[in-house]
């Protein structure tokens, strides 16, 4: 994890015990900016996970396990990495950051 933090240009960690969707809603300009951050995400509850997943997908994010394996969405995992760019990062790039 330390390597990831030292190499990433922009990263946010969100673990706010159920108000994750509200945090993303407040950060929507950042998520849609020309330099959106990678996000380490932890969701609590199915409804929150669906809201977060929808917001991140709408902003063009792709999803990875914390080990760097691609995910189709953020619903299967409660801890994951969301990266901007619709899967433009290769698995090796994600792993180099973790």
Steps between C-alpha positions, in 0.01 A plus 500: 500500500782744577634459146158579363470819702846621406448443125142615456449857396153525645335256732210517741396244758132491583378303800223701662273230639202527269510856366736416214246604237468842660878543493513410131207729424690786666811411300327467163689793345828337601389160367420658162808725491795463264700341788259280695649308792534129548278400789553235764142419590332315783123475488255397771171346390350402166309824445811710560706272274247536216494881535881523508534259208255701288671832575848368425393326179326818385826688562689249282673296771611138476534266796776278638545285806755636745731233358465655151264251333237657272138506617193556284366733768545590865209289622680169554761643736463728800862621473622592155695744288312719253708653220391761248512412134276199430767235538788680333739384771652160449511251785876554524450877535247448779726249675795739474291749694390262774 
